[in-house]
């Protein structure tokens, strides 16, 4: 086994077969390299958080990530303050100065050492969960994240009720449970759609919660919808669609989702705690039973992978379109930065190793947004609503428009019969002219 995969905090699931275990090893190696790249990027600047802590050893960081998972699993709540209080012994190995090893509860912004380790806890929690992208160079006394480009619009024309922010004071934010902490950034964690009843005034595709697969095929998004892909480094903004700018956000690291799905359930249990708000619990159930029955983080990562399979890999034209764009700037970077994205987007989805492992819905023309995508269903329906409003604006686009197979083949049949009739008429005219010439 490769030494990099040994450093990964996510252990292989015992019931995985040889091929699945090999894929888990590949994903583990990618994850450790990804963390190492972040460490190397941070070490290049003296003002970075890891440089201020004196951290440069990837193996030490990976061991600390493993201990952080254990702490989050056992902590009574998911606030930074509580996690930091319990994780002090695990974090002490990161600090080069003995005076920095004070891990008592944060009481004020003036306690610089405690602020540093709080920032380190927030940084490592972001690297482990990829729910947010933490800044490697946070300001003193701040918890800071990187907002996607879609959230960095001019405040003058912003229409959200809650304006996103990339910075919070440690003194106030460290006491908040993770869902409330994330909400304080003006961001929303993934939530499961519990209401399968569609709105009465919704459009046809939305009325029964039916997702027509051809409406989200990448070939149609690219040719008909003129939609641009924006690759994001956090799972929260996956499939977020900005209709005004025709920009669809997609998670840039499906390898991470594959890693969590292939890992031992105990390894990802702490991450599921971060999304416990997404499901309804029976108060009479024991906590251990709840953990076994509800795994929202794992389910969300599974839906991300299945959405990749349907958008890019279910249809041949979409796979070909990805192959054509593989050398382009953004696509080349995305395919190069992830271990499985090329195969996930260019191989037939039903033949991919993850298709059966994830118990993906059978490949078909229509899907149930509420049953097949409890988390991502609303975003897929929003994308479908946009696509249903689009009409081909030139003849070539009309030819490539295969969102409605019945309409497409009716069009092809009409063109074919018309062309055959025209050809037959020309042959008859030519024959008659030849006969007249002979006479």
Secondary structure, DSSP 8 states (H G I E B T S, - for coil): --HHHHH-SS-B-TT--HHHHHHHHHHHHHHHHHHHHHHHHHHTSTTSHHHHHT---HHHHHHHHHHHHHHHHH-SS--HHHHHHHSHHHHGGG-SSGGG--------TT-HHHHHHHHHHHHHHHHHH-SS-B-SS--TTEEEB---GGG-S-GGG---SS---SEEEHHHHTTS-HHHHHHHTT-------------TTS-HHHHTTEEEGGGT-HHHHHHTS--EEEEESSSTTTT-EETTTTEEEEES-HHHHHHHHHB-HHHHHHHHHTTGGGS---TTS-HHHHHHH--HHHHHHHHHHHHHIIIIISSHHHHHHHHHHTTSHHHHHHHHH-SSHHHHHHS-GGGSHHHHHTT-----SEEEHHHH-TTTHHHHHHHHHHHHT----SHHHHHH--SSHHHHHHHHHHHHHHHHHHHHHHHHHHHHHHHHHH-
